[in-house]
Amino acid sequence: MAMPDSARPRPLPTSASYSITVRLYAVPDSSVVGRLANAVSEAGGLVTAVDVSESRHDRITIDVTCSAANGEHADQIVASLRLADGVEVHRVSDRTFLLHLGGKISVESKVPLRTRDDLSMAYTPGVGRVSLALAAHPEDVAKLTIKGNSVAVVTDGSAVLGLGNIGPGAALPVMEGKAALFKRFANIDAWPICLDTQDVDKIVEVVRLIAPGFGGINLEDISAPRCFEIERRLREQLDIPVFHDDQHGTAIVVLAALTNALRCVHKGIGSIRIVVSGGGAAGTAIVDLLLAAGVRHVLVWDREGILSPTDPSLNPSKQSLALRTNPEGVTGDLHDALQGADVFIGVSAPGVLPAEWIADMADDPVVFALANPDPETDVDKARLYATILATGRSDYPNQINNVLAFPGVFRGLLDAQAGQVTTEMLLRAASALAHCVSDEQLNAAYIVPSVFDPSVPTAVAAAVRDAARPVERIRGDRGME
């Protein structure tokens, strides 16, 4: 019997990341599919596919694929299916776990190995000629090996997504995913490197030792403040670009989104007041890039309150951040910081921003609530107050996603054979990304392009490449003096 509308659970925002396939045995009844769909709907799930995999005179086997909001919700959907008349639940498969079986990436040869001649050129003895040539001319390594198109994705597992310090093994699926994105969006060969140490000296030494095989280093999910020192020391010691995506990739996309948000509300970047929630890796990089882009008024709030240089409890990285943003020593809580502010940028924790506080901001407030998976504010309530709202989630408009930046950034760095990452490169990347949204496309619900827009990595790569080449020419000229 169908559940009355008043008794149905409130619909939950479902996600493919909690997608399940339920194999059921059912009586051969023409109405069974409808009963199954109704059971999923009554539990608040979303049916995405129904397939009859086997039919017999006494039984049919049906695979029902549906999306849930979380693991508990998936269990509720299965329980609802068990109650359907004439149905037996045989097996439940989590499609996300199935996708990860055996890993998500592999190594494939780019050259044929079908004959003796193929082997003699690709391996011994022919490969020896290439090795001797590179020993004599090491500057050609990037041209004659995978180095020119390869990136090491390095983590210690200390700050994985919003999951915290879960270690290198648990971080591996995330690094695999990063490598898959590199290949999909920029045709870059990336390798997951998960280190079983969180010692700064050891991480720097290991990365330095493996660097000859790579054209760039992408640091990933390393906790602050250690990530700052690791990146600084590696940049000093290596002749290939080192890029901490949690910092600079986030900063690029945030600046691009802010550029377009300000186009919508007709405000200038030099006159706005910004509050950044979170003084860790992402927050620090966002602030630095905003200041470089011309922002003059920004306060950072964290668990200590508004970061102030007069606060002796701040660690050195936050003390430095306070000096750059709050030389007057303003103090207070997040609500105090938001009074009259034009922009809120959250890279902190869920629920720190009650939606009602947005009403205390300036006219046409811009809110970027980027904590994942749960934003800093209730998105549905915040829509009542914010003129422009962005999150880090794919199920809301204006997703601030690093995949909009890092593939194109590294494509440009590798193409230019750059030896370093500069602030000018980051600024140009952000500008190129912002301009992937045309005036005709721009509106409050579309301030960043789709991650599947093919123009994005191309535009970002071109911007980084153009910014990198003058740096390399200057370095080359000095080397010839």
N, C-alpha and C positions, 0 to 999 in steps of 0.2 A: 504494500500500500504506500502510495506516495506521501512524502512528508509535507504538511501544510507550510506555506511560505513563511508564516510567522515563526515556525519552529526550525527553519533552516539555519545552519550556521552562517555567520557573516562571511562573505567571500574573502579569501586570502589572496594576496598577490603571489601567484604561482611562478615557478622558475624551472627552466630546463635542467638546471644543476641538481634539482631534486626530482628528476624524471624516473619513473619506474615502469617496467613492463610486467604485468601480472598474467601468468598462464593459467587459464581456467578450463575445467571440464564442465560442459553444460549439456542439458538435454537438447535433442535436435528440435528446437522450437523456433519459429520465425520471429517471435517477439523477444528472444533472449538478449539480442544486441541492445535493444531499447532499454531493457531492464538494467543491463550493465552500465550503460551510459548514464542512466538516471541515478544509479547507486553512487557513481563517481561524483556526479553533480551535487547530490545531496550531502556529500562529505566536503564539498567546496573545492574539489579537484577539477582539472581541465583535461578532457580526453583529447589526445592528439592523433591516435591511430587505433583502429580495431581490425585485426587480421584473423581470419579463420585458417589455422595452420594444418588442420586435419579434420576430415569428416568421415564418420562411420554411421551405420544405421541406428546405433544406440547412443552415440555420443559425438559431440563436436568439440574440438580443441580451439580455444579462442585466446589470442594474445591482445590484451588491452594495455595500451601505452598511455600514460597520463602524467601530468606535471603537478607537483605539490609545492607547498610553501617552505617546508622544512621536513626533517626526518620524522618528527612526531605526526605531522599532517599526513605524510605518506602512509604511516601505520593506520591512521584513521580511515584513509581511503580503502586500504586492504580490508579492514574490518567491515566497512560498509558493503564491499563486494561479497564478503563471506555470507552476508545476510540476504543476498539476492536469491529468489526462488529458483530451484533447479540448477544451482551453480556450486561447483567445488573448486576452491583455490588450490592449484597444484604447486606453483612456484612463483616467487617474486624476485625479480632481478632489478638491481639498481643500475640504471644505464650509465651513470657517471663512473661507477666502479668498473663496469664492463669496458668502457672506453679506455680505461687505464691499464687493463690487463696486458702485461708484457711491455709496458711503457708506451710513450706516444711518439718517439722519434727513432730513427735508425740511420745507419751509414750505408750509402750506396756508391758504387764505383761510377765515375763519370766517363770512363774509357772502356772499350770492349776488351775482354780477356778471353778470346776464343781460339787463338792460335799460338804457336811457339813464338812467332814474331811479336805478337802483342805482349807476351810475357817478357821477352827480351828487352823490349823498350820500356814497359811500365815498371819492371823490376830488374833483376840482374840479368845481363851485365850492364844494360843501357843506363839504368838509373845512376850507376856510379859516375858516368860522364857528367850528369847533371849535378851531382853532389860535389864533384871536383870543381866545376864551374862556379858553384855558389860559394865554395870555400875561398876561391880567388876573388869573387865579386859578391860579397854578402848583401849588397844593396839590391840584388835581383831576387832575393828570397821571396818577396811578396808577389813577384811576377810568375815565378816558376813553381810555386807551391800553393797550398790552400791558405797559407797565412794571409794573403791579400784579400780573402773573403771570409775570414773566420773571426769569431768573437768568443771569448771565454765568459760564461755567465757564472760568477763566483759568489758563493754564499757560505756563511757559517751556521745558518739555521737559527740565528738569534732573534730575528724579528720578522717572521714569515706572515705575510698578509696581516690580518688582524688576529692571528693565532698565537703570537708571542714566540718565546724561545722554545721551539719544538725539536731542534736538532737537525743535523745534516741529512739523515735518512728521510725524515718526514718532509724535509724541504725539497727533496728531489723531484716529486711530481710538479711542483711549481716551477722549478728550473727547467724541466722538460717542456712545460707549457711555454715558457719564455723562449726557449730555443725554437719551438714550433712556430711561434709568432714571428720571430726573426726571419724564418724561411718563407712563411706565407706572405708577409707584407713587404719584404725587402730582398728576398732571395739570398740571405746571408746564412752561412753555416755556423751555427752557434752550438757550444758544447757545455753541458751542465757540469760544473765543478763544485762539489759539496765538500767542504773541509771539516774534518773532525777536530777542530780546535777553535776557541774563541779568544786566543791570545793574539794581540795586535802584532807583535813582533813576528810570530810564526806565520800569520796570514800574509803579511807583507813579504816575508822571505819566500814562501811557497809561490805566491803569484809572480814574484820577480823571477823565480827559477823556471816557471812554465811559460813565461811571456814570449820567448822566441818563437813559439809555435802559433802565435795569434796576432791578428792585426789590430785588436782592441780588447779592452777589459770592461765588462759590464758588471759592476758590483751590485749585489741584489740582497735585500732582506737582511742587512747587517745593522744591529741596533746602534742608536746614538748613545753617547757621543763618540764611541769607538770608530764609527764609520767615517767621521770627519778626518781623524788622524790617518786611518788606513788609506783613504783616497789621497790625502795630501802627500803622504810619503811615497805612494806608488807613482803619483804624477811627477815627483821629483826624481825618481829612480829609473823610470821607463821612458822609452822613446816611442811608445804607442799611446793612443788616447785611452784615458781611464775615465769612466762615466758611471756615477752612482745613480741609477735610474730612479730610485725612491726619492732622491733629492731633485735632480735636474730634469728628469723626464716629467715629474709632477709639476715642477715650476714652469716648464715650457707650456704645458697644456693649460695650466691655470692662467698664465699671462695671456695666452691666445683667447681663452674663454672670456677673461675680463675685458680684453680689448673689444671684443664683439658685444659684450653686455653694455659697455659704456657707449658704444655706437647706438644701442637701442634706447638708452635713457638719456642720451645727449649730455654726457658729462665728460670732462677732461681728466686725463690720468694725473695731471699735476695738482689738481685741486681737491681730489676726493680724499676722504678719510677711510682707512681700512683697518679692520680688526682681524688678526690671524689667531685662531685658536689652535694651539699646539706649537711648542718650541723645540720639537725634535728635528730629525733629519729633513723631512719634507717641509715643515714650517720654516726652518732656517733658510733653505734654498729658495723657497717661494719669496720670502722677504728680500733676500739679496737680489733676486732677479727683478722684483718689483721696484726696488730702489734704483737699480741700474736702468730701468725703463722710464724713470721719471717720477715715480710716486714719492711724495714728500711727507705724507702723514700716515704713519702706521704704528699700531700698538700690537704687542703680542701678549696673549693671555695663556697661562698654563696652570698647572696645579698649585703653583706658588702665588697665583694672582696675576695681575698685570706685571710683566717682567720689568723690573726697575733696577738701574745700576746701583741704587742705594740698598738693595736687598743682599745681605751677606750670605744668605743660604743658597744662592744660585751657583751652579757649577760653572766652570770657565766658559763653556760654549754658550750657555744662556746669559752669562754676564756680558759677553761680547755682543750677543744679540740685543740685549737691553740697551747697551751703549749706542748701538747703531739706530735704534728705533725710538728710544725714550730717554733722551739726554736730560729732559726736565725732571725725570723721576716721578711721573704720574703713577699713582697706586690705586688699587681697588679691585673689584671682581669683574667678571665678564659683563654683567649688566651695566656697570659703570662705564666700561670701555665702549659699549655699544651706543651710548647716548649720542645721537646725532651723526653716527657713522654712516657712510654710504655703502660700505661693502663688508660682509662677513665671509671669511674664508676659514673653514674648519678642516683641520687634518689632525684630529685629536681622538675623541671618544664619543660613544653614543649618548644622546640625551642631555648634553651640556647646555643646549640652547632651547629653552622653552619658546615655543612659537610666538607667544604673546610679546616677548621682548623685541621682536622684529619691528613692532609698531613704534618703538622708541628710537628707531634709526631715522636717518634723513628721508626725505621724499624719494620715491622709486628705489627702495632698498634692493640690493643685490646680495643673494645668499648662496654661497657655495658650501654645502654640507657634505664633505667628502669621506668621512669615516665609513669603513666597509666592514661587515655588510650592513650595519645599522648606522645611519647618519646621525649627526649631532642634534638634529631636530626632527620632529614629527612632520614628515613631508606633506601629508595631506592638510594638516593645520597650517603649516608655513606658507602654503599656496595662497592662503587668505590674506597674508600680509606682505609677502615679497613680490616685487614686480618681476624679478628674474630669479629663478631657483635652479640650481644644478646640484647633482649628487655624483657619487662614484658608482652608482648602480645602473645596470642596463635596462631595468624595468621602469625607469622614469626618463623624461626628456632631459637633454643636456647632460649626458654622461661624460664626466671628466676622466678619461681613460688614458693611461700612459702609452698604450699601443698607438695612439695618434702621433707620438713623438719618437720613441726610441728606434723603431726600424729605420725611419728616414734619417735620423741623426747619424746612426752608424753607417748607413749607406753612403751618406755624404763624406763622413770621416774616412771610410775605407777607399772610396773613389779618389779622394784627394791625397791619400797616403799621409794623412795628418798625423803629427806626433803629439798633439795636445788638444784639449778642449778649452775654448775660451768663452768668456761672457758674451762677446760679440756673436759667436756662433749660436748661443742659446737665444739671444734676442732675435736674431734673424730667423731662427727656426720657429719661434713663437709668432713672429709677424707673418711668415709664410703660411703657417697653420691657420691663423685667423683669416687670412685672405682666401682660404679655400671655401669660405662661406661668402657667397656673393651678396650684393645689396638686395637682390630679388629674393634670395633665400632667407635672409636674416630676419628673425623675429624672436620674441622672448622665449619661445620653446625650442629654438634652433640657433644656438650661439657657437656650437662646435660641429664640424662635419661628422658624418658616419665613419666608424672605424673601417668600413668596407668601401669607402670612397677611394677609388684607385689614384686619384690625383694627389692624395695627402702625402704618402711617402715620397713620391716624386718631387713634390714642391718643397717639402722639408729637406730632402737630400740636396736639392739644387741650392737652397739657401745656405746650408752648412758648407757645402763644397765651395761656394763662392767666397764665404767668409774664411775658409781654411787656407785657400791658395795664397792670398797675400801674406799670411803668417809664414807659410813654408818658403815663399820666395824671399822674404826678409831673412829667414834663418839661413837659406842657401847663399844669399849674398854675403852675409857676415862670415860664413864658413870659407868663402873664397878670398876674403881680405888677407 
